Amino acid sequence: MPPNNTNMSVLEASAPDKTDESTHHEEPPRSFIREALLVSVLCSSQLMTQAGLALSLVPLRIIGASFNTTNPGELSWYTASYSLTVGTFILIAGRLGDIFGHRLMFIIGFAWFSLWSLLGGIAVWSDQIFFDICRAMQGIGPAFLLPNSIAILGRTYRPGPRKNMIFSLFGATAPGGFSIGAAMASLLAERVWWPWAYWIMAIACAGLALMGWLIIPQSPPDSADEKDIPTMARLDIPGSFAGVTGLILVNFAWNQGPVVGWDAPYTYALLIVGILMLGIFVYIELHSRCPLLPPSIFTKEVGWVLGCVATGWSSFGILVFYYFQFLEVIKGDTPLLASAKWSGVSISGAIAAVTTGYLISHIRPSLIMLMAMVAFTMGQILLATLPVDQTYWAQAFVITIITPWGMDMSFPSGTLILSNSLPREQQGVAASVVNTVVNYSISIGLGLAGTVERYVNVSGQDTLASYRATSYMGTGLAGLGILTASLYVILDHRRRDKASS
């Protein structure tokens, strides 16, 4: 159950209540059937995002064989390119939804997802580079879907138990979506032909785009307070260009380093240019009339939260990738069997999402963030020490039970902490920022792990040792998350004591 993007119910339940003056709420459909269809279509965005990630991650080596490659660095791009664009384009997609309407962006997101899923399957007749491009372009679809589907649900339901339940359903589709995508991709790759998974995804996304057009009601854009500002200014095109370019270049260099080696000059050149572009982005945002990321959101508290999210989810990206590599390469499991072994996350993730929704109203979110980092660390330790000949139920199964608690506790608690630390007019930024950090960190984590694997397995004969080394790195990242979260718990405790005295 990778990423992305889990239980939003706690944000809506626990964030500062918005008044009708600051947030426009529409009435949900009066018909139960129509309401069920609306919620199902919107929740499908989360399900399909996770299914799309699994399309290449699980049958990785079968796809690689069709492109005549077994290079771990090249194979990791099949997943990293998708996560890169999901994380990079979310903020832009949310701004476009505010300006032009969330319904339109939702439909465009699924249509785009469908097109590049179709081309991703056709890439079997081209080459690996085109396939990587297709995967990256695929990721733009979910980037449009996630913030706009959340926005539609947020404006349709007023705060209360019904809204909490709807957002819990949205979060619960994530683990199931990955499991469905993994099972479908593995079955088709083994029994039929791997491109069929992409073509079926294309058909499903096209159908969901049509359903979105038929079922989601029309609604005005949200940015009424900016209606007197020209559209081009509200889009913040210079900032968007600089930010996206910088993020892509930094991430590309980080993930290309393991493929060509860090002694290749162009990897450093791209990394330096990317960092410079991010510097330009910061300058533009500080002087923009309508900044994509208002500088005021980056408080000390937000810094602690994003640090935890970044370390935890980069660790998770390493875990999920190398969990499947360990099962398929070291233990010799088929992709379909490996998918079955991972399926425990669906049940555990759903339980974790519901439990977190309960805990978030009873204990401090900073403590929940600490628990999440502990879960990430425990999962990595179990993977790093997993014996080759051990029975599945002893450790490999336990990993699938523990790890979802890291995901489904860190994302909602992080979003809530940001929400409570920001003013009312910036509440929508909280979820987008956390979503961006989650997906971008997954991609960066894979680049770090790829570098470790390359330089540990220099001879090509130390595969197991290189996999364990990547898990040690993941453990270190998650451990850094524990340290960061612990410091934040202490600071949060002192701040609350000071406020109450």
Residue pairs with C-beta under 8 A, 6 or more apart in sequence:
1 50
1 174
1 175
1 178
1 179
1 320
1 345
1 346
1 349
1 403
1 404
1 407
2 50
2 53
2 54
2 57
2 83
2 178
2 316
2 317
2 320
2 442
3 50
3 53
3 83
3 174
3 313
3 316
3 317
3 407
3 438
3 439
3 442
4 49
4 50
4 53
4 86
4 146
4 174
4 435
4 438
4 439
4 442
5 46
5 49
5 50
5 146
5 174
5 411
5 435
5 438
5 439
6 171
6 174
6 349
6 353
6 407
6 408
6 411
6 412
7 167
7 168
7 170
7 171
7 172
7 353
7 356
7 357
7 408
7 411
7 412
8 150
8 167
8 170
8 171
8 412
8 415
8 431
9 163
9 164
9 165
9 166
9 167
9 168
9 170
9 171
9 353
9 357
9 412
10 356
10 357
10 360
10 361
10 412
10 413
10 415
10 416
11 167
11 412
11 415
11 416
11 419
11 430
11 431
12 154
12 157
12 159
12 163
12 164
12 167
13 159
13 163
13 164
13 167
13 357
13 360
13 361
14 360
14 361
14 365
14 416
14 419
14 420
15 416
15 419
15 420
15 427
15 430
16 419
16 420
16 424
16 427
17 159
18 159
18 424
18 427
22 424
22 425
23 154
23 155
24 155
24 220
24 222
24 224
25 155
25 156
25 157
25 158
26 155
26 156
26 217
26 219
27 156
28 35
28 38
28 156
28 157
28 162
29 35
29 38
29 217
34 215
37 211
37 215
38 156
38 215
38 216
39 153
39 166
39 169
41 208
41 211
41 212
41 215
41 216
42 106
42 149
42 152
42 153
42 170
42 216
43 149
43 169
43 170
43 173
44 173
44 208
45 106
45 109
45 110
45 142
45 145
45 146
45 149
46 146
46 149
46 170
46 171
46 173
46 174
46 177
47 173
47 174
47 176
47 177
47 180
48 110
48 113
48 142
48 145
48 177
48 201
48 204
48 205
48 208
49 86
49 142
49 145
49 146
49 174
49 177
50 173
50 174
50 175
50 177
50 178
50 181
51 177
51 178
51 180
51 181
51 184
51 201
52 82
52 113
52 117
52 138
52 139
52 141
52 142
52 181
52 201
53 79
53 82
53 83
53 178
53 181
54 177
54 178
54 179
54 180
54 181
54 182
54 185
54 339
55 120
55 181
55 185
55 197
55 198
55 201
56 63
56 78
56 79
56 82
56 135
56 185
57 78
57 79
57 182
57 320
57 321
57 324
58 182
58 185
58 186
58 324
58 335
58 338
58 339
59 185
59 186
59 189
59 190
59 194
59 197
59 335
60 75
60 78
60 79
60 324
60 325
60 328
60 335
61 70
61 75
61 328
61 329
62 189
62 190
62 194
62 335
63 78
63 131
63 189
63 194
64 70
64 74
64 75
64 78
66 124
66 194
67 127
67 128
67 131
69 75
69 128
71 259
72 258
72 325
72 450
72 453
72 454
72 457
72 466
73 255
73 256
73 258
73 259
73 260
73 450
73 453
73 454
74 128
74 259
76 255
76 258
76 321
76 446
76 447
76 449
76 450
77 132
77 135
77 255
77 259
78 131
78 132
78 135
79 135
79 321
79 446
80 251
80 255
80 442
80 443
80 446
80 447
81 132
81 133
81 135
81 136
81 139
81 255
81 443
82 135
82 136
82 138
82 139
83 139
83 317
83 439
83 440
83 442
83 443
83 446
84 136
84 139
84 247
84 248
84 251
84 252
84 255
84 439
84 440
84 443
85 136
85 137
85 138
85 139
85 140
85 143
86 139
86 140
86 142
86 143
86 146
86 439
87 143
87 247
87 435
87 436
87 437
87 438
87 439
87 440
87 441
87 442
87 443
88 143
88 244
88 247
88 248
88 251
88 436
88 439
88 440
89 139
89 140
89 143
89 144
89 244
90 143
90 146
90 147
90 432
90 435
90 436
90 439
91 147
91 243
91 292
91 293
91 432
91 433
91 436
92 143
92 240
92 244
92 292
93 105
93 109
93 143
93 144
93 146
93 147
93 148
94 147
94 148
94 151
94 428
94 432
95 234
95 235
95 236
95 240
95 292
96 105
96 144
96 235
97 104
97 105
97 106
97 144
97 147
97 148
97 151
97 221
97 222
98 151
98 221
98 222
98 223
98 234
98 428
99 221
99 223
99 231
99 234
99 235
100 221
101 218
101 219
101 220
101 221
102 148
102 149
102 151
102 152
102 155
102 219
102 222
103 148
103 152
103 212
103 216
103 217
103 218
103 219
105 144
105 148
106 144
106 145
106 148
106 149
106 152
106 212
106 216
107 209
107 212
107 213
107 216
108 144
109 141
109 142
109 143
109 144
109 145
109 148
110 141
110 145
110 205
110 206
110 208
110 209
110 212
111 205
111 206
111 209
112 137
112 140
112 141
112 144
113 138
113 141
113 142
113 145
113 201
113 205
114 141
114 201
114 202
114 203
114 204
114 205
114 206
114 209
115 202
116 134
116 137
116 138
116 140
116 141
117 138
117 198
117 199
117 201
117 202
117 205
118 198
118 199
118 202
119 134
119 137
120 131
120 134
120 135
120 138
120 195
120 198
121 195
121 196
121 197
121 198
121 199
121 202
122 195
123 130
123 131
123 134
123 195
124 131
124 193
124 194
124 195
141 205
146 435
147 431
147 432
147 435
149 170
150 170
150 431
151 222
151 428
152 216
152 219
153 163
153 166
153 167
153 170
154 428
155 219
155 222
157 163
157 166
164 357
168 353
168 354
168 357
171 353
171 408
171 412
172 349
172 350
172 353
172 354
174 349
175 345
175 346
175 347
175 348
175 349
175 350
175 404
176 346
176 350
178 345
178 346
179 339
179 342
179 343
179 345
179 346
181 197
182 335
182 339
182 342
183 336
183 339
183 340
183 343
184 197
184 200
185 194
185 197
185 335
186 334
186 335
186 336
186 338
186 339
187 336
188 194
188 196
188 197
188 200
189 197
189 335
190 334
190 335
190 336
222 428
223 234
225 425
226 234
226 290
229 289
229 290
233 289
233 290
234 290
235 290
236 284
236 285
236 288
236 290
236 291
236 292
238 284
238 288
239 281
239 284
239 285
239 288
239 291
239 292
239 293
240 292
242 277
242 278
242 280
242 281
242 284
243 277
243 278
243 281
243 292
243 293
245 274
245 277
246 274
246 275
246 276
246 277
246 278
246 279
246 280
246 281
247 274
247 278
247 440
248 274
249 270
249 271
249 273
249 274
249 277
250 270
250 271
250 274
250 275
250 278
251 274
251 440
251 443
251 444
251 447
252 270
252 274
253 267
253 268
253 270
253 271
253 274
254 271
254 444
254 447
254 448
255 443
255 446
255 447
255 450
256 264
256 267
256 270
257 264
257 267
257 447
257 450
257 451
258 447
258 450
258 451
258 453
258 454
259 450
260 267
261 454
262 268
262 451
284 291
285 291
285 292
285 293
285 294
285 295
286 295
293 429
293 433
294 426
294 429
296 423
296 426
297 418
297 422
297 426
297 429
297 430
297 433
299 421
301 417
301 421
302 417
302 418
302 421
302 422
302 433
304 484
304 487
304 488
304 491
305 369
305 414
305 417
305 418
305 434
305 488
306 414
306 433
306 434
306 437
307 481
307 484
308 369
308 372
308 373
308 410
308 414
308 481
308 484
308 485
308 488
309 410
309 411
309 414
309 434
309 437
309 438
309 441
310 437
310 441
311 373
311 441
311 477
311 478
311 480
311 481
311 484
312 372
312 373
312 376
312 406
312 410
312 477
312 478
312 481
313 407
313 410
313 437
313 438
313 441
313 442
313 445
314 441
314 442
314 444
314 445
314 448
314 474
314 477
315 376
315 377
315 380
315 445
315 474
315 475
315 477
315 478
315 481
316 376
316 379
316 403
316 406
316 407
316 442
316 445
316 474
317 441
317 442
317 443
317 444
317 445
317 446
317 449
318 380
318 445
318 446
318 448
318 449
318 470
318 471
318 473
318 474
318 477
319 376
319 379
319 380
319 383
319 399
319 403
319 471
319 474
320 403
321 446
321 449
322 383
322 449
322 467
322 470
322 471
322 474
323 342
323 383
323 396
323 399
324 335
324 338
324 342
325 467
326 383
326 386
326 467
327 333
327 337
327 338
327 341
327 396
328 334
328 335
328 338
329 463
329 467
330 388
330 463
330 464
330 467
331 388
333 341
341 392
341 396
341 397
341 400
342 400
343 400
344 397
344 400
344 401
345 400
345 401
345 403
345 404
348 400
348 401
348 402
348 404
348 405
349 404
349 407
349 408
352 404
352 405
352 407
352 408
352 409
353 408
353 412
356 368
356 408
356 409
356 412
356 413
357 412
359 368
359 409
360 368
360 412
360 413
360 416
364 489
364 492
364 496
365 413
365 414
365 416
365 417
365 420
366 413
366 417
366 485
366 488
366 489
366 492
367 489
368 409
368 412
368 413
369 409
369 410
369 413
369 414
369 417
369 485
369 488
369 489
370 482
370 485
370 486
370 488
370 489
371 405
371 409
372 405
372 406
372 407
372 409
372 410
372 413
372 485
373 406
373 410
373 478
373 481
373 482
373 484
373 485
374 406
374 482
375 402
375 403
375 405
375 406
375 409
376 403
376 406
376 410
376 478
376 481
377 475
377 478
377 479
377 481
377 482
378 402
379 399
379 402
379 403
379 406
379 478
380 471
380 474
380 475
380 478
381 475
382 395
382 398
382 399
382 402
383 399
383 471
383 474
384 468
384 471
384 472
384 474
384 475
385 395
386 395
386 396
386 399
387 395
388 464
390 396
406 478
411 434
411 438
414 434
415 430
415 431
415 434
418 429
418 430
418 433
418 434
419 427
419 430
422 429
422 430
445 474
445 477
448 473
448 477
449 470
449 473
449 474
452 466
452 469
452 470
452 473
453 466
453 467
453 469
453 470
454 466
456 462
456 465
456 466
456 469
457 463
457 465
457 466
